[in-house]
């Protein structure tokens, strides 16, 4: 009895010690580290850090992570403080392998952003798929005590490298998890959405990431980030109004990819050669695609990677997991809330214990029974995990909401003729993408309150009556608009918003003082550069005064608009400095001068012959 009482007294302390278990001391105690330069087929050697379990009683599978973001710390006597995506992975005893990709940090060779995939047409000798194949082949043959099975994972850019492993995959590669994978940098990921430049992200990222590397470097002597002294990005980009000025004044240290953005301002072969999903035709490993519904960087990439694998591989073994997360939030947060919005459960813990670790344990070790649904989606609003036999859900039904008079959003179109709203957009006074002083592009903008924007005269707002029943949107959304303008080009930003009732008792997850009554939660927003309305490859000017159909495609959603709430749609023509400004003239914006940015008078139509509407699917 005394021993039991002592254990009960010590239990809280033991729990604390367990929580602290996985740190550098734990990794040192349980893993041996080696560093190798692994040769590729063209002779280039890639720096690779390998952590091998000291337990030699069983053979271990290999988990490979290829990254452009450094495998630090460097030196065989210097250890990471964690391995894998979360603590339980480190205690599960894999051979963890981290590799600096070609041309980055301590690896040899020349780096190329989203390096093109080899084809018969381009006659390239190597690509990221061959580098992965050669790495796996070397590891299987040279690392003792491996069980002959390899898995790959990665978030964001490492997610892209995970996807590339699926092309001509090595026979030992059994399980791959692209997570928030970089997928298409012109259509919907990171630096372009709908053909428009994501200005603040592209400028800040490329300033450092794509700076030239004169020799292999460690993280200690790597490039330094841009220092914005004023801390006001909105003002900074207005004070440097053209993309040409940004290049001349701040990117003169030969930022190659920024130059490529200017050279390839339409969807040409430069971009199509870098779209990895075009090559996912013979996928053999098991695949688990993971993403966040509120991921500011790569929401599009996760959905598109899964959809292309499904479309091109009828007998594939792939699943989709999407939760209410920011970029990497499934391993970088509890996932119980994001911004002001609560989700009523630790969604990240659920993901880690239900999906990621069981996925690798099953396919690489043969442990457990991993039999998830095809699509595993957390539906915000109702805050429930839902499973589906396909995504978008087969059981969903197509619905429409029509833009109408008096700023109404209605199930039926207007029966009149020549009804429209007229308003002016001024690129010299662009609509801010966030409330307040923009000292940073927050990840929370994806879900943030939109009342600050709704009050502007150049943001056109439509909303439903109070909902009498729950409405769950599941899948892509399309805004089908009929417009005219005085200019020859314009951007179209469409936002779908959940309006809380004025009687709401909800409390912000981050600030109890935030007023949640009438809160306008952004569910999904997206932009289309108007000249790309018919083709991203062949832009077309608008004819001033002519009514034109513009369709804006928004990434998939999974959200329940609760009874008592309203559905709102906001339409605007700038989203600054999240995206660069449109001069409202049909031209190469990389060559635009300050005086080229002019006002545009818009008409948005909603009548029997020109119905503007939102198309979506409901469960």
NUNU-206355 format. One line per field, with one value per residue (C-alpha): residue in one letter; x negated, y, z. Coordinates in steps of 0.05 Angstrom, whole numbers, plus 5000, padded with zeros to 4 digits. Layout:
// residues N
type <- c(a_...)
X <- c(X_...)
Y <- c(Y_...)
Z <- c(Z_...)
***
This chain:
// residues 619
type <- c(x_x_x_x_x_x_x_x_x_x_x_x_x_x_x_x_x_x_x_x_x_x_x_x_x_x_x_x_x_x_x_x_x_x_x_x_x_x_x_x_x_x_x_x_x_x_x_x_x_x_x_x_x_x_x_x_x_x_x_x_x_x_x_x_x_x_x_x_x_x_x_x_x_x_x_x_x_x_x_x_x_x_x_x_x_x_x_x_x_x_x_x_x_x_x_x_x_x_x_x_x_x_x_x_x_x_x_x_x_x_x_x_x_x_x_x_x_x_x_x_x_x_x_x_x_x_x_x_x_x_x_x_x_x_x_x_x_x_x_x_x_x_x_x_x_x_x_x_x_x_x_x_x_x_x_x_x_x_x_x_x_x_x_x_x_x_x_x_x_x_x_x_x_x_x_x_x_x_x_x_x_x_x_x_x_x_x_x_x_x_x_x_x_x_x_x_x_x_x_x_x_x_x_x_x_x_x_x_x_x_x_x_x_x_x_x_x_x_x_x_x_x_x_x_x_x_x_x_x_x_x_x_x_x_x_x_x_x_x_x_x_x_x_x_x_x_x_x_x_x_x_x_x_x_x_x_x_x_x_x_x_x_x_x_x_x_x_x_x_x_x_x_x_x_x_x_x_x_x_x_x_x_x_x_x_x_x_x_x_x_x_x_x_x_x_x_x_x_x_x_x_x_x_x_x_x_x_x_x_x_x_x_x_x_x_x_x_x_x_x_x_x_x_x_x_x_x_x_x_x_x_x_x_x_x_x_x_x_x_x_x_x_x_x_x_x_x_x_x_x_x_x_x_x_x_x_x_x_x_x_x_x_x_x_x_x_x_x_x_x_x_x_x_x_x_x_x_x_x_x_x_x_x_x_x_x_x_x_x_x_x_x_x_x_x_x_x_x_x_x_x_x_x_x_x_x_x_x_x_x_x_x_x_x_x_x_x_x_x_x_x_x_x_x_x_x_x_x_x_x_x_x_x_x_x_x_x_x_x_x_x_x_x_x_x_x_x_x_x_x_x_x_x_x_x_x_x_x_x_x_x_x_x_x_x_x_x_x_x_x_x_x_x_x_x_x_x_x_x_x_x_x_x_x_x_x_x_x_x_x_x_x_x_x_x_x_x_x_x_x_x_x_x_x_x_x_x_x_x_x_x_x_x_x_x_x_x_x_x_x_x_x_x_x_x_x_x_x_x_x_x_x_x_x_x_x_x_x_x_x_x_x_x_x_x_x_x_x_x_x_x_x_x_x_x_x_x_x_x_x_x_x_x_x_x_x_x_x_x_x_x_x_x_x_x_x_x_x_x_x_x_x_x_x_x_x_x_x_x_x_x_x_x_x_x_x_x_x_x_x_x_x_x_x_x_x_x_x_x_x_x_x_x_x_x_x_x_x_x)
X <- c(5000_4943_4913_4979_4987_4916_4929_4993_4954_4900_4948_4953_4877_4869_4918_4878_4814_4847_4869_4797_4769_4761_4706_4633_4612_4665_4643_4570_4587_4628_4596_4528_4517_4476_4467_4456_4448_4492_4473_4526_4524_4491_4436_4465_4463_4519_4507_4548_4556_4576_4602_4599_4633_4584_4632_4603_4651_4698_4689_4717_4751_4725_4762_4734_4744_4713_4711_4685_4690_4626_4616_4581_4547_4485_4432_4437_4432_4491_4560_4630_4676_4732_4741_4800_4861_4879_4853_4885_4850_4782_4799_4824_4753_4744_4680_4691_4657_4652_4622_4604_4631_4586_4554_4579_4537_4483_4503_4466_4497_4543_4610_4671_4740_4791_4742_4775_4789_4752_4790_4773_4783_4738_4683_4662_4614_4635_4693_4718_4748_4681_4645_4696_4689_4613_4615_4662_4620_4557_4591_4620_4552_4508_4545_4541_4601_4654_4714_4715_4775_4775_4826_4824_4859_4853_4891_4893_4831_4809_4881_4864_4803_4847_4893_4835_4815_4879_4853_4814_4811_4758_4785_4767_4811_4875_4910_4909_4943_4941_4966_4987_4945_4920_4957_4973_4940_4982_5053_5060_4999_4953_4932_4989_5063_5106_5047_5039_4974_4977_4933_4912_4898_4859_4817_4799_4787_4747_4705_4670_4688_4668_4606_4544_4502_4428_4409_4438_4460_4487_4545_4496_4471_4534_4569_4604_4676_4702_4706_4767_4750_4819_4854_4912_4916_4977_4939_4874_4906_4944_4879_4848_4907_4880_4851_4794_4775_4775_4726_4680_4681_4683_4671_4609_4571_4592_4654_4663_4734_4760_4730_4765_4831_4823_4802_4859_4920_4968_4977_4923_4878_4835_4894_4924_4856_4855_4925_4910_4982_4977_4930_4968_4989_4962_4965_4945_4932_4989_5002_5032_5042_5050_5070_5101_5168_5139_5068_5045_4992_5015_5089_5096_5035_5062_5130_5100_5047_5099_5147_5094_5071_5143_5156_5093_5089_5156_5128_5085_5079_5085_5125_5138_5136_5157_5165_5178_5105_5057_4993_4966_5014_5027_4958_4944_5005_5058_5108_5161_5170_5144_5148_5213_5247_5251_5257_5276_5222_5148_5152_5077_5069_5126_5090_5023_5050_5103_5069_4995_4961_5008_4998_4922_4926_4971_4937_4865_4868_4931_4959_5032_5091_5093_5159_5182_5236_5218_5228_5223_5246_5257_5319_5313_5375_5404_5333_5337_5293_5330_5310_5327_5317_5290_5274_5311_5365_5408_5470_5463_5514_5501_5532_5533_5540_5554_5528_5589_5616_5608_5545_5584_5560_5620_5635_5670_5645_5673_5728_5716_5671_5610_5600_5530_5487_5437_5375_5303_5238_5175_5107_5077_5122_5122_5165_5120_5116_5114_5142_5096_5023_4996_4930_4932_4973_5009_5030_5096_5118_5147_5201_5203_5262_5278_5318_5260_5268_5344_5347_5310_5350_5307_5324_5391_5428_5485_5516_5572_5630_5618_5611_5669_5627_5554_5521_5456_5413_5366_5322_5302_5338_5345_5366_5400_5402_5427_5389_5369_5316_5284_5214_5185_5165_5183_5172_5232_5229_5287_5296_5346_5361_5398_5435_5448_5515_5519_5541_5478_5447_5382_5317_5253_5199_5145_5178_5239_5250_5263_5336_5362_5433_5440_5369_5353_5310_5274_5287_5253_5225_5191_5168_5169_5131_5186_5145_5137_5212_5212_5140_5079_5036_5070_5093_5148_5165_5235_5272_5293_5368_5380_5415_5367_5373_5319_5314_5272_5254_5243_5207_5250_5283_5315_5357_5425_5462_5504_5577_5584_5521_5519_5478_5442_5404_5356_5330_5272_5215_5153_5125_5063_5007_5025_5029_4998_5043_5074_5063_5134_5101_5085_5009_4948_4952_4878_4865_4918_4899_4929_4972_5002_5046_5114_5184_5234_5310_5344_5414_5435_5499_5554_5616_5652_5605_5541_5547_5486_5484_5443_5442_5425_5442_5477_5484)
Y <- c(5000_5048_5036_5051_5115_5136_5123_5164_5221_5217_5209_5283_5289_5227_5256_5320_5281_5241_5306_5329_5263_5280_5332_5333_5290_5238_5237_5229_5172_5134_5151_5151_5207_5203_5252_5230_5260_5215_5213_5224_5194_5256_5256_5312_5296_5315_5328_5280_5275_5205_5187_5112_5079_5048_4990_4935_4881_4896_4925_4994_5029_5094_5160_5210_5285_5326_5401_5467_5496_5464_5398_5435_5426_5407_5363_5290_5310_5359_5332_5356_5365_5327_5279_5271_5315_5305_5272_5204_5195_5202_5149_5101_5084_5099_5114_5188_5218_5292_5317_5386_5385_5399_5468_5485_5494_5439_5400_5407_5428_5484_5497_5508_5527_5472_5439_5413_5339_5299_5284_5258_5328_5368_5313_5331_5281_5292_5320_5316_5248_5219_5251_5218_5151_5154_5174_5117_5067_5089_5087_5017_4990_5027_5039_4977_4947_4978_4935_4952_4999_5074_5129_5202_5262_5338_5402_5458_5457_5390_5368_5383_5337_5284_5289_5284_5218_5188_5197_5135_5116_5069_4999_5008_5070_5045_5105_5179_5237_5304_5355_5425_5409_5465_5445_5502_5570_5603_5579_5574_5564_5612_5665_5666_5657_5663_5693_5750_5759_5747_5807_5808_5733_5732_5792_5770_5697_5707_5763_5710_5642_5654_5697_5667_5617_5625_5561_5508_5543_5525_5560_5603_5640_5637_5697_5748_5769_5837_5888_5934_5992_6025_5958_5979_5935_5971_6037_6005_5976_6040_6079_6030_6025_5984_5914_5943_5990_5933_5896_5956_5982_5918_5856_5875_5818_5775_5741_5693_5671_5742_5753_5691_5717_5778_5737_5689_5730_5681_5606_5585_5524_5552_5540_5477_5443_5457_5430_5363_5339_5331_5273_5233_5179_5114_5123_5059_5076_5088_5163_5206_5278_5326_5399_5456_5488_5555_5547_5614_5582_5515_5499_5492_5446_5395_5389_5389_5337_5289_5302_5290_5225_5201_5224_5194_5130_5094_5038_5081_5074_5146_5183_5256_5289_5362_5397_5467_5485_5539_5521_5459_5470_5395_5389_5461_5472_5435_5451_5469_5538_5586_5661_5679_5613_5553_5481_5448_5393_5382_5366_5361_5307_5269_5273_5251_5192_5170_5183_5201_5153_5094_5107_5098_5043_5002_5010_5010_4962_4922_4944_4956_4960_5024_5028_5101_5131_5158_5230_5251_5323_5368_5410_5477_5511_5445_5426_5352_5303_5274_5216_5208_5156_5209_5284_5325_5283_5241_5256_5332_5372_5433_5497_5571_5636_5697_5768_5812_5881_5915_5875_5811_5740_5698_5627_5654_5703_5773_5773_5845_5872_5917_5915_5931_5964_6016_6033_6056_6021_6063_6027_6087_6071_5995_5954_5926_5851_5855_5901_5953_5967_5908_5893_5822_5778_5740_5668_5687_5730_5665_5662_5734_5781_5819_5877_5924_5912_5910_5983_6008_6035_5995_5929_5904_5863_5813_5770_5721_5726_5693_5618_5576_5512_5491_5494_5455_5473_5417_5424_5479_5546_5586_5658_5667_5743_5789_5854_5914_5967_6030_5999_5941_5897_5886_5837_5801_5781_5740_5724_5676_5694_5665_5722_5708_5730_5793_5747_5704_5682_5659_5681_5693_5640_5694_5756_5757_5830_5814_5827_5763_5788_5800_5773_5762_5698_5690_5619_5626_5682_5680_5725_5722_5770_5787_5783_5708_5696_5651_5626_5633_5624_5675_5737_5780_5854_5875_5919_5982_5983_5913_5863_5804_5738_5726_5661_5660_5591_5586_5528_5475_5488_5445_5490_5491_5557_5547_5562_5635_5656_5688_5674_5736_5747_5806_5827_5874_5891_5898_5857_5896_5882_5808_5814_5865_5919_5916_5981_5970_5969_5909_5907_5870_5892_5878_5936_5983_6053_6090_6133_6072_6057_6089_6086_6037_6045_5977_5952_5886_5859_5817_5807_5755_5756_5771_5734_5738_5680_5636_5561_5511_5441_5423_5359)
Z <- c(5000_5016_4948_4914_4954_4935_4862_4865_4897_4844_4785_4768_4770_4727_4677_4674_4663_4607_4574_4575_4550_4477_4475_4453_4512_4493_4420_4441_4487_4436_4368_4335_4285_4223_4165_4094_4025_3982_3908_3855_3785_3756_3809_3852_3926_3974_4048_4090_4166_4190_4260_4272_4332_4381_4390_4345_4367_4308_4239_4229_4170_4142_4145_4095_4095_4039_4051_4024_4095_4126_4163_4220_4267_4228_4258_4280_4352_4346_4352_4336_4396_4361_4304_4257_4259_4333_4397_4389_4322_4356_4407_4353_4330_4257_4220_4210_4149_4133_4067_4041_3971_3911_3915_3985_4049_4051_3989_3923_3858_3835_3867_3824_3851_3840_3793_3728_3723_3670_3606_3538_3512_3558_3561_3631_3663_3735_3774_3846_3833_3811_3870_3916_3881_3885_3959_3977_3938_3975_4043_4033_4012_4062_4127_4170_4205_4160_4143_4069_4074_4066_4080_4062_4092_4090_4101_4049_4005_4036_4018_3945_3951_3981_3921_3872_3903_3874_3802_3782_3856_3885_3900_3974_3980_4012_4044_4027_4061_4023_4074_4050_3989_3943_3880_3831_3838_3785_3798_3874_3918_3955_3906_3855_3862_3801_3764_3814_3852_3927_3939_4011_4013_3948_3966_4036_4020_3956_3986_4029_4001_3929_3943_3909_3948_3930_3965_4011_4075_4144_4178_4218_4156_4114_4082_4126_4119_4097_4153_4147_4192_4189_4206_4161_4099_4070_4070_4046_3983_3969_3975_3926_3879_3821_3817_3776_3833_3883_3839_3829_3900_3941_3899_3861_3895_3836_3862_3805_3817_3822_3753_3729_3756_3711_3651_3657_3676_3641_3647_3598_3595_3651_3698_3667_3669_3744_3759_3792_3790_3714_3727_3780_3732_3762_3837_3872_3946_3996_4000_4054_4032_4090_4092_4130_4112_4134_4106_4080_4035_4006_4016_3941_3936_3985_3952_3881_3897_3924_3866_3813_3844_3845_3773_3744_3785_3788_3832_3877_3952_3975_4027_4044_4114_4120_4187_4213_4212_4190_4152_4188_4245_4252_4283_4306_4350_4390_4336_4387_4358_4306_4311_4347_4328_4374_4350_4416_4412_4401_4327_4319_4372_4339_4272_4299_4338_4287_4221_4214_4262_4247_4172_4177_4230_4186_4119_4143_4203_4191_4258_4274_4227_4187_4151_4148_4103_4035_4057_4130_4137_4198_4185_4220_4246_4269_4293_4275_4239_4179_4133_4060_4006_3959_3957_3939_3973_3926_3967_3962_3923_3879_3905_3884_3920_3876_3885_3888_3901_3968_3981_3989_3976_3954_3931_3869_3816_3804_3752_3729_3675_3676_3751_3775_3828_3805_3846_3839_3856_3864_3864_3900_3959_3958_4006_4062_4069_4145_4198_4230_4215_4175_4210_4184_4138_4193_4183_4217_4158_4129_4183_4210_4222_4158_4188_4175_4100_4097_4117_4055_3996_3947_3981_3956_4008_3999_4054_4065_4113_4180_4166_4191_4187_4184_4116_4106_4046_4025_3963_3915_3908_3844_3838_3771_3759_3704_3704_3663_3675_3647_3649_3609_3668_3742_3798_3828_3901_3927_4001_4031_4103_4163_4199_4272_4302_4344_4401_4396_4462_4429_4461_4422_4433_4439_4467_4514_4495_4422_4404_4371_4360_4285_4275_4202_4199_4133_4109_4042_3999_3932_3875_3800_3756_3707_3643_3658_3662_3601_3600_3644_3582_3537_3575_3545_3557_3578_3530_3568_3580_3554_3600_3612_3649_3701_3740_3803_3830_3905_3939_3973_4039_4094_4138_4171_4173_4235_4243_4265_4226_4157_4095_4068_4003_3995_3927_3919_3871_3914_3972_3991_4005_4006_3930_3884_3855_3786_3745_3717_3649_3605_3608_3635_3708_3718_3669_3698_3720_3778_3733_3700_3762_3748_3777_3750_3752_3759_3748_3779_3747_3777_3734_3694_3634_3673_3740_3784_3834_3879_3863_3918_3943_4007_4048)
***
